[in-house]
């Protein structure tokens, strides 16, 4: 090989090594920082694939449940409130675009199965 091509190859290899190094550092060591960023939509997509538990009244009437929408490959669970806004203030809401509030927020770990009873 002639000298200019060797230099170009060396520069390309160094740049590639830098790219791999910085990407690995970013993805492995700064993962918690990346996950906490507001621009990161991955937790929202993951939350859409978790079926939240039902919320029942004392007499067993369903006031909040989750229904699956989409096919088996690209599905999401959508929160439904069969009685509308009747229990809106104490129950709150759980929507991907608006977050959670009220009972939905306070009992999020139990509703998503992160905490066992």
Jmol script that loads the backbone (N, CA, C; Angstrom):
load data "model"
ATOM      1  N   UNK A   1       0.843  -1.186   0.000  1.00  0.00           N
ATOM      2  CA  UNK A   1       0.000   0.000   0.000  1.00  0.00           C
ATOM      3  C   UNK A   1       0.882   1.241   0.000  1.00  0.00           C
ATOM      4  N   UNK A   2       0.350   2.280  -0.598  1.00  0.00           N
ATOM      5  CA  UNK A   2       1.159   3.488  -0.561  1.00  0.00           C
ATOM      6  C   UNK A   2       0.877   4.271   0.721  1.00  0.00           C
ATOM      7  N   UNK A   3       1.721   5.209   1.027  1.00  0.00           N
ATOM      8  CA  UNK A   3       1.718   5.923   2.304  1.00  0.00           C
ATOM      9  C   UNK A   3       0.418   6.697   2.558  1.00  0.00           C
ATOM     10  N   UNK A   4      -0.146   7.448   1.620  1.00  0.00           N
ATOM     11  CA  UNK A   4      -1.390   8.180   1.905  1.00  0.00           C
ATOM     12  C   UNK A   4      -2.556   7.255   2.267  1.00  0.00           C
ATOM     13  N   UNK A   5      -2.626   6.110   1.638  1.00  0.00           N
ATOM     14  CA  UNK A   5      -3.712   5.174   1.950  1.00  0.00           C
ATOM     15  C   UNK A   5      -3.523   4.605   3.354  1.00  0.00           C
ATOM     16  N   UNK A   6      -2.286   4.335   3.750  1.00  0.00           N
ATOM     17  CA  UNK A   6      -2.016   3.840   5.102  1.00  0.00           C
ATOM     18  C   UNK A   6      -2.403   4.885   6.145  1.00  0.00           C
ATOM     19  N   UNK A   7      -2.078   6.132   5.873  1.00  0.00           N
ATOM     20  CA  UNK A   7      -2.442   7.201   6.807  1.00  0.00           C
ATOM     21  C   UNK A   7      -3.961   7.329   6.921  1.00  0.00           C
ATOM     22  N   UNK A   8      -4.621   7.264   5.786  1.00  0.00           N
ATOM     23  CA  UNK A   8      -6.078   7.338   5.788  1.00  0.00           C
ATOM     24  C   UNK A   8      -6.679   6.164   6.565  1.00  0.00           C
ATOM     25  N   UNK A   9      -6.133   4.980   6.367  1.00  0.00           N
ATOM     26  CA  UNK A   9      -6.596   3.803   7.099  1.00  0.00           C
ATOM     27  C   UNK A   9      -6.384   3.984   8.602  1.00  0.00           C
ATOM     28  N   UNK A  10      -5.241   4.512   8.980  1.00  0.00           N
ATOM     29  CA  UNK A  10      -4.950   4.740  10.395  1.00  0.00           C
ATOM     30  C   UNK A  10      -5.938   5.744  10.990  1.00  0.00           C
ATOM     31  N   UNK A  11      -6.224   6.812  10.268  1.00  0.00           N
ATOM     32  CA  UNK A  11      -7.173   7.819  10.753  1.00  0.00           C
ATOM     33  C   UNK A  11      -8.563   7.209  10.898  1.00  0.00           C
ATOM     34  N   UNK A  12      -8.984   6.441   9.917  1.00  0.00           N
ATOM     35  CA  UNK A  12     -10.306   5.806   9.972  1.00  0.00           C
ATOM     36  C   UNK A  12     -10.380   4.834  11.148  1.00  0.00           C
ATOM     37  N   UNK A  13      -9.342   4.054  11.373  1.00  0.00           N
ATOM     38  CA  UNK A  13      -9.337   3.112  12.493  1.00  0.00           C
ATOM     39  C   UNK A  13      -9.363   3.835  13.840  1.00  0.00           C
ATOM     40  N   UNK A  14      -8.622   4.919  13.960  1.00  0.00           N
ATOM     41  CA  UNK A  14      -8.627   5.697  15.203  1.00  0.00           C
ATOM     42  C   UNK A  14     -10.011   6.298  15.438  1.00  0.00           C
ATOM     43  N   UNK A  15     -10.614   6.857  14.404  1.00  0.00           N
ATOM     44  CA  UNK A  15     -11.956   7.424  14.545  1.00  0.00           C
ATOM     45  C   UNK A  15     -12.983   6.353  14.905  1.00  0.00           C
ATOM     46  N   UNK A  16     -12.852   5.186  14.298  1.00  0.00           N
ATOM     47  CA  UNK A  16     -13.766   4.092  14.615  1.00  0.00           C
ATOM     48  C   UNK A  16     -13.590   3.647  16.067  1.00  0.00           C
ATOM     49  N   UNK A  17     -12.347   3.553  16.522  1.00  0.00           N
ATOM     50  CA  UNK A  17     -12.079   3.171  17.913  1.00  0.00           C
ATOM     51  C   UNK A  17     -12.653   4.216  18.874  1.00  0.00           C
ATOM     52  N   UNK A  18     -12.518   5.492  18.547  1.00  0.00           N
ATOM     53  CA  UNK A  18     -13.102   6.547  19.374  1.00  0.00           C
ATOM     54  C   UNK A  18     -14.628   6.448  19.403  1.00  0.00           C
ATOM     55  N   UNK A  19     -15.206   6.171  18.264  1.00  0.00           N
ATOM     56  CA  UNK A  19     -16.660   6.020  18.189  1.00  0.00           C
ATOM     57  C   UNK A  19     -17.137   4.871  19.074  1.00  0.00           C
ATOM     58  N   UNK A  20     -16.476   3.735  18.983  1.00  0.00           N
ATOM     59  CA  UNK A  20     -16.841   2.579  19.808  1.00  0.00           C
ATOM     60  C   UNK A  20     -16.631   2.890  21.286  1.00  0.00           C
ATOM     61  N   UNK A  21     -15.530   3.530  21.610  1.00  0.00           N
ATOM     62  CA  UNK A  21     -15.236   3.862  23.004  1.00  0.00           C
ATOM     63  C   UNK A  21     -16.252   4.812  23.610  1.00  0.00           C
ATOM     64  N   UNK A  22     -16.553   5.900  22.920  1.00  0.00           N
ATOM     65  CA  UNK A  22     -17.505   6.867  23.452  1.00  0.00           C
ATOM     66  C   UNK A  22     -18.923   6.303  23.505  1.00  0.00           C
ATOM     67  N   UNK A  23     -19.292   5.532  22.509  1.00  0.00           N
ATOM     68  CA  UNK A  23     -20.627   4.929  22.517  1.00  0.00           C
ATOM     69  C   UNK A  23     -20.764   3.931  23.659  1.00  0.00           C
ATOM     70  N   UNK A  24     -19.737   3.136  23.882  1.00  0.00           N
ATOM     71  CA  UNK A  24     -19.772   2.171  24.986  1.00  0.00           C
ATOM     72  C   UNK A  24     -19.836   2.890  26.328  1.00  0.00           C
ATOM     73  N   UNK A  25     -19.042   3.916  26.481  1.00  0.00           N
ATOM     74  CA  UNK A  25     -19.056   4.693  27.721  1.00  0.00           C
ATOM     75  C   UNK A  25     -20.432   5.300  27.953  1.00  0.00           C
ATOM     76  N   UNK A  26     -21.002   5.838  26.923  1.00  0.00           N
ATOM     77  CA  UNK A  26     -22.304   6.490  27.006  1.00  0.00           C
ATOM     78  C   UNK A  26     -23.401   5.488  27.356  1.00  0.00           C
ATOM     79  N   UNK A  27     -23.384   4.336  26.703  1.00  0.00           N
ATOM     80  CA  UNK A  27     -24.450   3.351  26.882  1.00  0.00           C
ATOM     81  C   UNK A  27     -24.302   2.529  28.160  1.00  0.00           C
ATOM     82  N   UNK A  28     -23.081   2.309  28.618  1.00  0.00           N
ATOM     83  CA  UNK A  28     -22.868   1.444  29.778  1.00  0.00           C
ATOM     84  C   UNK A  28     -22.732   2.251  31.064  1.00  0.00           C
ATOM     85  N   UNK A  29     -21.821   3.194  31.083  1.00  0.00           N
ATOM     86  CA  UNK A  29     -21.527   3.901  32.327  1.00  0.00           C
ATOM     87  C   UNK A  29     -22.480   5.058  32.613  1.00  0.00           C
ATOM     88  N   UNK A  30     -23.039   5.654  31.589  1.00  0.00           N
ATOM     89  CA  UNK A  30     -23.980   6.758  31.778  1.00  0.00           C
ATOM     90  C   UNK A  30     -25.425   6.320  31.564  1.00  0.00           C
ATOM     91  N   UNK A  31     -25.700   5.039  31.696  1.00  0.00           N
ATOM     92  CA  UNK A  31     -27.037   4.509  31.405  1.00  0.00           C
ATOM     93  C   UNK A  31     -28.105   5.097  32.320  1.00  0.00           C
ATOM     94  N   UNK A  32     -27.812   5.248  33.596  1.00  0.00           N
ATOM     95  CA  UNK A  32     -28.826   5.787  34.510  1.00  0.00           C
ATOM     96  C   UNK A  32     -29.144   7.240  34.182  1.00  0.00           C
ATOM     97  N   UNK A  33     -28.138   7.981  33.801  1.00  0.00           N
ATOM     98  CA  UNK A  33     -28.364   9.377  33.408  1.00  0.00           C
ATOM     99  C   UNK A  33     -29.205   9.453  32.135  1.00  0.00           C
ATOM    100  N   UNK A  34     -28.917   8.573  31.186  1.00  0.00           N
ATOM    101  CA  UNK A  34     -29.696   8.547  29.947  1.00  0.00           C
ATOM    102  C   UNK A  34     -31.150   8.166  30.216  1.00  0.00           C
ATOM    103  N   UNK A  35     -31.349   7.218  31.099  1.00  0.00           N
ATOM    104  CA  UNK A  35     -32.702   6.750  31.393  1.00  0.00           C
ATOM    105  C   UNK A  35     -33.534   7.834  32.067  1.00  0.00           C
ATOM    106  N   UNK A  36     -32.890   8.698  32.827  1.00  0.00           N
ATOM    107  CA  UNK A  36     -33.609   9.734  33.567  1.00  0.00           C
ATOM    108  C   UNK A  36     -33.954  10.954  32.715  1.00  0.00           C
ATOM    109  N   UNK A  37     -33.393  11.068  31.533  1.00  0.00           N
ATOM    110  CA  UNK A  37     -33.651  12.245  30.702  1.00  0.00           C
ATOM    111  C   UNK A  37     -35.099  12.285  30.230  1.00  0.00           C
ATOM    112  N   UNK A  38     -35.647  13.477  30.171  1.00  0.00           N
ATOM    113  CA  UNK A  38     -37.029  13.671  29.749  1.00  0.00           C
ATOM    114  C   UNK A  38     -37.218  13.269  28.286  1.00  0.00           C
ATOM    115  N   UNK A  39     -36.209  13.471  27.478  1.00  0.00           N
ATOM    116  CA  UNK A  39     -36.305  13.156  26.053  1.00  0.00           C
ATOM    117  C   UNK A  39     -36.366  11.652  25.783  1.00  0.00           C
ATOM    118  N   UNK A  40     -36.009  10.849  26.770  1.00  0.00           N
ATOM    119  CA  UNK A  40     -35.993   9.400  26.605  1.00  0.00           C
ATOM    120  C   UNK A  40     -37.420   8.861  26.687  1.00  0.00           C
ATOM    121  N   UNK A  41     -37.941   8.384  25.590  1.00  0.00           N
ATOM    122  CA  UNK A  41     -39.318   7.884  25.533  1.00  0.00           C
ATOM    123  C   UNK A  41     -39.423   6.382  25.789  1.00  0.00           C
ATOM    124  N   UNK A  42     -38.302   5.708  25.928  1.00  0.00           N
ATOM    125  CA  UNK A  42     -38.328   4.256  26.120  1.00  0.00           C
ATOM    126  C   UNK A  42     -39.135   3.824  27.352  1.00  0.00           C
ATOM    127  N   UNK A  43     -38.971   4.483  28.516  1.00  0.00           N
ATOM    128  CA  UNK A  43     -39.793   4.073  29.664  1.00  0.00           C
ATOM    129  C   UNK A  43     -41.295   4.216  29.403  1.00  0.00           C
ATOM    130  N   UNK A  44     -41.678   5.201  28.603  1.00  0.00           N
ATOM    131  CA  UNK A  44     -43.093   5.352  28.269  1.00  0.00           C
ATOM    132  C   UNK A  44     -43.583   4.185  27.429  1.00  0.00           C
ATOM    133  N   UNK A  45     -42.775   3.777  26.453  1.00  0.00           N
ATOM    134  CA  UNK A  45     -43.157   2.638  25.620  1.00  0.00           C
ATOM    135  C   UNK A  45     -43.219   1.356  26.449  1.00  0.00           C
ATOM    136  N   UNK A  46     -42.283   1.209  27.376  1.00  0.00           N
ATOM    137  CA  UNK A  46     -42.301   0.030  28.240  1.00  0.00           C
ATOM    138  C   UNK A  46     -43.521   0.049  29.158  1.00  0.00           C
ATOM    139  N   UNK A  47     -43.874   1.222  29.659  1.00  0.00           N
ATOM    140  CA  UNK A  47     -45.038   1.334  30.545  1.00  0.00           C
ATOM    141  C   UNK A  47     -46.331   0.995  29.814  1.00  0.00           C
ATOM    142  N   UNK A  48     -46.380   1.247  28.519  1.00  0.00           N
ATOM    143  CA  UNK A  48     -47.575   0.933  27.745  1.00  0.00           C
ATOM    144  C   UNK A  48     -47.771  -0.566  27.580  1.00  0.00           C
ATOM    145  N   UNK A  49     -46.752  -1.349  27.818  1.00  0.00           N
ATOM    146  CA  UNK A  49     -46.860  -2.793  27.649  1.00  0.00           C
ATOM    147  C   UNK A  49     -47.082  -3.523  28.967  1.00  0.00           C
ATOM    148  N   UNK A  50     -47.324  -2.774  30.025  1.00  0.00           N
ATOM    149  CA  UNK A  50     -47.617  -3.370  31.332  1.00  0.00           C
ATOM    150  C   UNK A  50     -49.110  -3.228  31.598  1.00  0.00           C
ATOM    151  N   UNK A  51     -49.735  -4.342  31.868  1.00  0.00           N
ATOM    152  CA  UNK A  51     -51.162  -4.306  32.185  1.00  0.00           C
ATOM    153  C   UNK A  51     -51.316  -3.885  33.643  1.00  0.00           C
ATOM    154  N   UNK A  52     -51.926  -2.736  33.846  1.00  0.00           N
ATOM    155  CA  UNK A  52     -52.174  -2.247  35.199  1.00  0.00           C
ATOM    156  C   UNK A  52     -53.356  -3.003  35.791  1.00  0.00           C
ATOM    157  N   UNK A  53     -53.342  -3.163  37.098  1.00  0.00           N
ATOM    158  CA  UNK A  53     -54.413  -3.875  37.784  1.00  0.00           C
ATOM    159  C   UNK A  53     -55.723  -3.109  37.781  1.00  0.00           C
ATOM    160  N   UNK A  54     -56.792  -3.836  38.052  1.00  0.00           N
ATOM    161  CA  UNK A  54     -58.111  -3.208  38.135  1.00  0.00           C
ATOM    162  C   UNK A  54     -58.259  -2.503  39.476  1.00  0.00           C
ATOM    163  N   UNK A  55     -59.085  -1.482  39.486  1.00  0.00           N
ATOM    164  CA  UNK A  55     -59.454  -0.807  40.727  1.00  0.00           C
ATOM    165  C   UNK A  55     -60.946  -1.035  40.898  1.00  0.00           C
ATOM    166  N   UNK A  56     -61.296  -1.579  42.054  1.00  0.00           N
ATOM    167  CA  UNK A  56     -62.686  -1.943  42.329  1.00  0.00           C
ATOM    168  C   UNK A  56     -63.227  -1.160  43.517  1.00  0.00           C
ATOM    169  N   UNK A  57     -64.538  -0.965  43.526  1.00  0.00           N
ATOM    170  CA  UNK A  57     -65.187  -0.390  44.695  1.00  0.00           C
ATOM    171  C   UNK A  57     -65.385  -1.498  45.725  1.00  0.00           C
ATOM    172  N   UNK A  58     -65.870  -1.146  46.900  1.00  0.00           N
ATOM    173  CA  UNK A  58     -66.075  -2.133  47.964  1.00  0.00           C
ATOM    174  C   UNK A  58     -67.067  -3.213  47.556  1.00  0.00           C
ATOM    175  N   UNK A  59     -68.021  -2.866  46.690  1.00  0.00           N
ATOM    176  CA  UNK A  59     -69.001  -3.864  46.258  1.00  0.00           C
ATOM    177  C   UNK A  59     -68.586  -4.581  44.975  1.00  0.00           C
ATOM    178  N   UNK A  60     -67.348  -4.390  44.532  1.00  0.00           N
ATOM    179  CA  UNK A  60     -66.817  -5.129  43.392  1.00  0.00           C
ATOM    180  C   UNK A  60     -67.021  -4.490  42.036  1.00  0.00           C
ATOM    181  N   UNK A  61     -67.508  -3.275  41.978  1.00  0.00           N
ATOM    182  CA  UNK A  61     -67.717  -2.603  40.699  1.00  0.00           C
ATOM    183  C   UNK A  61     -66.383  -2.067  40.178  1.00  0.00           C
ATOM    184  N   UNK A  62     -66.096  -2.331  38.910  1.00  0.00           N
ATOM    185  CA  UNK A  62     -64.835  -1.902  38.303  1.00  0.00           C
ATOM    186  C   UNK A  62     -64.900  -0.408  38.000  1.00  0.00           C
ATOM    187  N   UNK A  63     -63.924   0.337  38.532  1.00  0.00           N
ATOM    188  CA  UNK A  63     -63.879   1.768  38.224  1.00  0.00           C
ATOM    189  C   UNK A  63     -62.653   2.135  37.391  1.00  0.00           C
ATOM    190  N   UNK A  64     -61.707   1.197  37.239  1.00  0.00           N
ATOM    191  CA  UNK A  64     -60.561   1.411  36.354  1.00  0.00           C
ATOM    192  C   UNK A  64     -60.006   0.053  35.945  1.00  0.00           C
ATOM    193  N   UNK A  65     -59.723  -0.095  34.656  1.00  0.00           N
ATOM    194  CA  UNK A  65     -59.095  -1.320  34.164  1.00  0.00           C
ATOM    195  C   UNK A  65     -58.260  -1.002  32.933  1.00  0.00           C
ATOM    196  N   UNK A  66     -57.500  -1.973  32.484  1.00  0.00           N
ATOM    197  CA  UNK A  66     -56.653  -1.801  31.308  1.00  0.00           C
ATOM    198  C   UNK A  66     -57.140  -2.714  30.201  1.00  0.00           C
ATOM    199  N   UNK A  67     -57.139  -2.201  28.977  1.00  0.00           N
ATOM    200  CA  UNK A  67     -57.509  -3.038  27.841  1.00  0.00           C
ATOM    201  C   UNK A  67     -56.378  -3.025  26.820  1.00  0.00           C
ATOM    202  N   UNK A  68     -56.157  -4.180  26.215  1.00  0.00           N
ATOM    203  CA  UNK A  68     -55.066  -4.357  25.256  1.00  0.00           C
ATOM    204  C   UNK A  68     -55.526  -3.890  23.883  1.00  0.00           C
ATOM    205  N   UNK A  69     -54.690  -3.086  23.237  1.00  0.00           N
ATOM    206  CA  UNK A  69     -54.974  -2.623  21.884  1.00  0.00           C
ATOM    207  C   UNK A  69     -53.793  -2.951  20.989  1.00  0.00           C
ATOM    208  N   UNK A  70     -54.090  -3.322  19.763  1.00  0.00           N
ATOM    209  CA  UNK A  70     -53.048  -3.652  18.803  1.00  0.00           C
ATOM    210  C   UNK A  70     -52.856  -5.148  18.680  1.00  0.00           C
ATOM    211  N   UNK A  71     -51.946  -5.533  17.784  1.00  0.00           N
ATOM    212  CA  UNK A  71     -51.679  -6.955  17.580  1.00  0.00           C
ATOM    213  C   UNK A  71     -50.621  -7.444  18.563  1.00  0.00           C
ATOM    214  N   UNK A  72     -50.278  -8.718  18.481  1.00  0.00           N
ATOM    215  CA  UNK A  72     -49.352  -9.310  19.448  1.00  0.00           C
ATOM    216  C   UNK A  72     -47.939  -8.745  19.359  1.00  0.00           C
ATOM    217  N   UNK A  73     -47.555  -8.230  18.205  1.00  0.00           N
ATOM    218  CA  UNK A  73     -46.202  -7.700  18.050  1.00  0.00           C
ATOM    219  C   UNK A  73     -46.078  -6.257  18.524  1.00  0.00           C
ATOM    220  N   UNK A  74     -47.088  -5.454  18.278  1.00  0.00           N
ATOM    221  CA  UNK A  74     -47.030  -4.046  18.688  1.00  0.00           C
ATOM    222  C   UNK A  74     -48.322  -3.688  19.411  1.00  0.00           C
ATOM    223  N   UNK A  75     -48.370  -4.048  20.667  1.00  0.00           N
ATOM    224  CA  UNK A  75     -49.565  -3.793  21.455  1.00  0.00           C
ATOM    225  C   UNK A  75     -49.262  -2.774  22.544  1.00  0.00           C
ATOM    226  N   UNK A  76     -50.318  -2.250  23.104  1.00  0.00           N
ATOM    227  CA  UNK A  76     -50.200  -1.383  24.265  1.00  0.00           C
ATOM    228  C   UNK A  76     -51.468  -1.523  25.092  1.00  0.00           C
ATOM    229  N   UNK A  77     -51.327  -1.275  26.370  1.00  0.00           N
ATOM    230  CA  UNK A  77     -52.484  -1.293  27.251  1.00  0.00           C
ATOM    231  C   UNK A  77     -52.943   0.141  27.468  1.00  0.00           C
ATOM    232  N   UNK A  78     -54.235   0.336  27.359  1.00  0.00           N
ATOM    233  CA  UNK A  78     -54.827   1.653  27.532  1.00  0.00           C
ATOM    234  C   UNK A  78     -55.725   1.609  28.762  1.00  0.00           C
ATOM    235  N   UNK A  79     -55.594   2.603  29.596  1.00  0.00           N
ATOM    236  CA  UNK A  79     -56.384   2.665  30.822  1.00  0.00           C
ATOM    237  C   UNK A  79     -57.796   3.129  30.490  1.00  0.00           C
ATOM    238  N   UNK A  80     -58.787   2.422  31.026  1.00  0.00           N
ATOM    239  CA  UNK A  80     -60.196   2.748  30.804  1.00  0.00           C
ATOM    240  C   UNK A  80     -60.874   2.995  32.146  1.00  0.00           C
ATOM    241  N   UNK A  81     -61.790   3.930  32.144  1.00  0.00           N
ATOM    242  CA  UNK A  81     -62.565   4.267  33.331  1.00  0.00           C
ATOM    243  C   UNK A  81     -64.042   4.118  32.976  1.00  0.00           C
ATOM    244  N   UNK A  82     -64.626   2.927  33.216  1.00  0.00           N
ATOM    245  CA  UNK A  82     -65.997   2.643  32.783  1.00  0.00           C
ATOM    246  C   UNK A  82     -67.049   3.615  33.322  1.00  0.00           C
ATOM    247  N   UNK A  83     -66.844   4.160  34.502  1.00  0.00           N
ATOM    248  CA  UNK A  83     -67.826   5.075  35.081  1.00  0.00           C
ATOM    249  C   UNK A  83     -67.503   6.535  34.788  1.00  0.00           C
ATOM    250  N   UNK A  84     -66.577   6.756  33.881  1.00  0.00           N
ATOM    251  CA  UNK A  84     -66.228   8.121  33.498  1.00  0.00           C
ATOM    252  C   UNK A  84     -65.595   8.894  34.642  1.00  0.00           C
ATOM    253  N   UNK A  85     -66.067  10.099  34.852  1.00  0.00           N
ATOM    254  CA  UNK A  85     -65.464  10.972  35.860  1.00  0.00           C
ATOM    255  C   UNK A  85     -66.102  10.840  37.242  1.00  0.00           C
ATOM    256  N   UNK A  86     -66.962   9.863  37.426  1.00  0.00           N
ATOM    257  CA  UNK A  86     -67.646   9.705  38.708  1.00  0.00           C
ATOM    258  C   UNK A  86     -66.662   9.577  39.872  1.00  0.00           C
ATOM    259  N   UNK A  87     -65.606   8.794  39.694  1.00  0.00           N
ATOM    260  CA  UNK A  87     -64.587   8.626  40.729  1.00  0.00           C
ATOM    261  C   UNK A  87     -63.289   9.345  40.345  1.00  0.00           C
ATOM    262  N   UNK A  88     -63.400  10.338  39.500  1.00  0.00           N
ATOM    263  CA  UNK A  88     -62.222  11.014  38.951  1.00  0.00           C
ATOM    264  C   UNK A  88     -61.293  11.630  39.977  1.00  0.00           C
ATOM    265  N   UNK A  89     -61.823  12.318  40.967  1.00  0.00           N
ATOM    266  CA  UNK A  89     -60.955  12.992  41.933  1.00  0.00           C
ATOM    267  C   UNK A  89     -60.148  12.031  42.792  1.00  0.00           C
ATOM    268  N   UNK A  90     -60.745  11.039  43.434  1.00  0.00           N
ATOM    269  CA  UNK A  90     -59.911  10.164  44.266  1.00  0.00           C
ATOM    270  C   UNK A  90     -59.055   9.189  43.451  1.00  0.00           C
ATOM    271  N   UNK A  91     -59.567   8.702  42.332  1.00  0.00           N
ATOM    272  CA  UNK A  91     -58.826   7.723  41.537  1.00  0.00           C
ATOM    273  C   UNK A  91     -57.725   8.401  40.739  1.00  0.00           C
ATOM    274  N   UNK A  92     -57.992   9.573  40.215  1.00  0.00           N
ATOM    275  CA  UNK A  92     -57.012  10.252  39.382  1.00  0.00           C
ATOM    276  C   UNK A  92     -57.024   9.673  37.986  1.00  0.00           C
ATOM    277  N   UNK A  93     -55.847   9.611  37.367  1.00  0.00           N
ATOM    278  CA  UNK A  93     -55.760   9.089  36.010  1.00  0.00           C
ATOM    279  C   UNK A  93     -54.389   8.487  35.777  1.00  0.00           C
ATOM    280  N   UNK A  94     -54.292   7.704  34.723  1.00  0.00           N
ATOM    281  CA  UNK A  94     -53.026   7.125  34.293  1.00  0.00           C
ATOM    282  C   UNK A  94     -53.019   7.100  32.773  1.00  0.00           C
ATOM    283  N   UNK A  95     -52.428   8.119  32.206  1.00  0.00           N
ATOM    284  CA  UNK A  95     -52.308   8.225  30.757  1.00  0.00           C
ATOM    285  C   UNK A  95     -50.845   8.452  30.407  1.00  0.00           C
ATOM    286  N   UNK A  96     -50.410   7.863  29.322  1.00  0.00           N
ATOM    287  CA  UNK A  96     -49.015   7.984  28.912  1.00  0.00           C
ATOM    288  C   UNK A  96     -48.651   9.442  28.654  1.00  0.00           C
ATOM    289  N   UNK A  97     -49.536  10.181  28.026  1.00  0.00           N
ATOM    290  CA  UNK A  97     -49.215  11.563  27.673  1.00  0.00           C
ATOM    291  C   UNK A  97     -49.286  12.514  28.860  1.00  0.00           C
ATOM    292  N   UNK A  98     -50.068  12.160  29.900  1.00  0.00           N
ATOM    293  CA  UNK A  98     -50.268  13.081  31.018  1.00  0.00           C
ATOM    294  C   UNK A  98     -49.696  12.582  32.334  1.00  0.00           C
ATOM    295  N   UNK A  99     -49.245  11.359  32.377  1.00  0.00           N
ATOM    296  CA  UNK A  99     -48.706  10.811  33.613  1.00  0.00           C
ATOM    297  C   UNK A  99     -49.792  10.216  34.490  1.00  0.00           C
ATOM    298  N   UNK A 100     -49.554  10.238  35.795  1.00  0.00           N
ATOM    299  CA  UNK A 100     -50.511   9.665  36.737  1.00  0.00           C
ATOM    300  C   UNK A 100     -50.825  10.675  37.829  1.00  0.00           C
ATOM    301  N   UNK A 101     -51.959  10.457  38.484  1.00  0.00           N
ATOM    302  CA  UNK A 101     -52.325  11.299  39.625  1.00  0.00           C
ATOM    303  C   UNK A 101     -53.214  10.496  40.562  1.00  0.00           C
ATOM    304  N   UNK A 102     -53.444  11.027  41.753  1.00  0.00           N
ATOM    305  CA  UNK A 102     -54.342  10.418  42.723  1.00  0.00           C
ATOM    306  C   UNK A 102     -53.940   9.007  43.121  1.00  0.00           C
ATOM    307  N   UNK A 103     -54.934   8.144  43.259  1.00  0.00           N
ATOM    308  CA  UNK A 103     -54.724   6.748  43.645  1.00  0.00           C
ATOM    309  C   UNK A 103     -53.850   6.025  42.622  1.00  0.00           C
ATOM    310  N   UNK A 104     -54.015   6.366  41.349  1.00  0.00           N
ATOM    311  CA  UNK A 104     -53.212   5.739  40.289  1.00  0.00           C
ATOM    312  C   UNK A 104     -51.717   5.973  40.535  1.00  0.00           C
ATOM    313  N   UNK A 105     -51.352   7.150  41.002  1.00  0.00           N
ATOM    314  CA  UNK A 105     -49.950   7.444  41.284  1.00  0.00           C
ATOM    315  C   UNK A 105     -49.518   6.830  42.612  1.00  0.00           C
ATOM    316  N   UNK A 106     -50.356   6.974  43.637  1.00  0.00           N
ATOM    317  CA  UNK A 106     -49.996   6.495  44.970  1.00  0.00           C
ATOM    318  C   UNK A 106     -49.793   4.981  44.996  1.00  0.00           C
ATOM    319  N   UNK A 107     -50.580   4.263  44.242  1.00  0.00           N
ATOM    320  CA  UNK A 107     -50.506   2.799  44.240  1.00  0.00           C
ATOM    321  C   UNK A 107     -49.918   2.256  42.938  1.00  0.00           C
ATOM    322  N   UNK A 108     -49.096   3.042  42.273  1.00  0.00           N
ATOM    323  CA  UNK A 108     -48.534   2.643  40.981  1.00  0.00           C
ATOM    324  C   UNK A 108     -47.774   1.321  41.061  1.00  0.00           C
ATOM    325  N   UNK A 109     -46.972   1.137  42.100  1.00  0.00           N
ATOM    326  CA  UNK A 109     -46.185  -0.099  42.217  1.00  0.00           C
ATOM    327  C   UNK A 109     -47.090  -1.322  42.318  1.00  0.00           C
ATOM    328  N   UNK A 110     -48.155  -1.227  43.059  1.00  0.00           N
ATOM    329  CA  UNK A 110     -49.083  -2.363  43.184  1.00  0.00           C
ATOM    330  C   UNK A 110     -49.857  -2.590  41.900  1.00  0.00           C
ATOM    331  N   UNK A 111     -50.263  -1.506  41.245  1.00  0.00           N
ATOM    332  CA  UNK A 111     -51.059  -1.635  40.022  1.00  0.00           C
ATOM    333  C   UNK A 111     -50.247  -2.193  38.856  1.00  0.00           C
ATOM    334  N   UNK A 112     -48.961  -1.946  38.849  1.00  0.00           N
ATOM    335  CA  UNK A 112     -48.118  -2.454  37.765  1.00  0.00           C
ATOM    336  C   UNK A 112     -47.451  -3.779  38.108  1.00  0.00           C
ATOM    337  N   UNK A 113     -47.670  -4.275  39.325  1.00  0.00           N
ATOM    338  CA  UNK A 113     -47.105  -5.565  39.705  1.00  0.00           C
ATOM    339  C   UNK A 113     -45.685  -5.492  40.219  1.00  0.00           C
ATOM    340  N   UNK A 114     -45.167  -4.297  40.458  1.00  0.00           N
ATOM    341  CA  UNK A 114     -43.809  -4.162  40.980  1.00  0.00           C
ATOM    342  C   UNK A 114     -43.742  -4.515  42.455  1.00  0.00           C
ATOM    343  N   UNK A 115     -44.859  -4.382  43.142  1.00  0.00           N
ATOM    344  CA  UNK A 115     -44.912  -4.670  44.578  1.00  0.00           C
ATOM    345  C   UNK A 115     -45.974  -5.732  44.811  1.00  0.00           C
ATOM    346  N   UNK A 116     -45.595  -6.791  45.469  1.00  0.00           N
ATOM    347  CA  UNK A 116     -46.565  -7.841  45.792  1.00  0.00           C
ATOM    348  C   UNK A 116     -47.344  -7.456  47.031  1.00  0.00           C
ATOM    349  N   UNK A 117     -48.557  -7.944  47.100  1.00  0.00           N
ATOM    350  CA  UNK A 117     -49.398  -7.637  48.263  1.00  0.00           C
ATOM    351  C   UNK A 117     -48.922  -8.370  49.480  1.00  0.00           C
TER     352      UNK A 117
END
end "model"
wireframe off; spacefill off
backbone 0.3
color backbone group
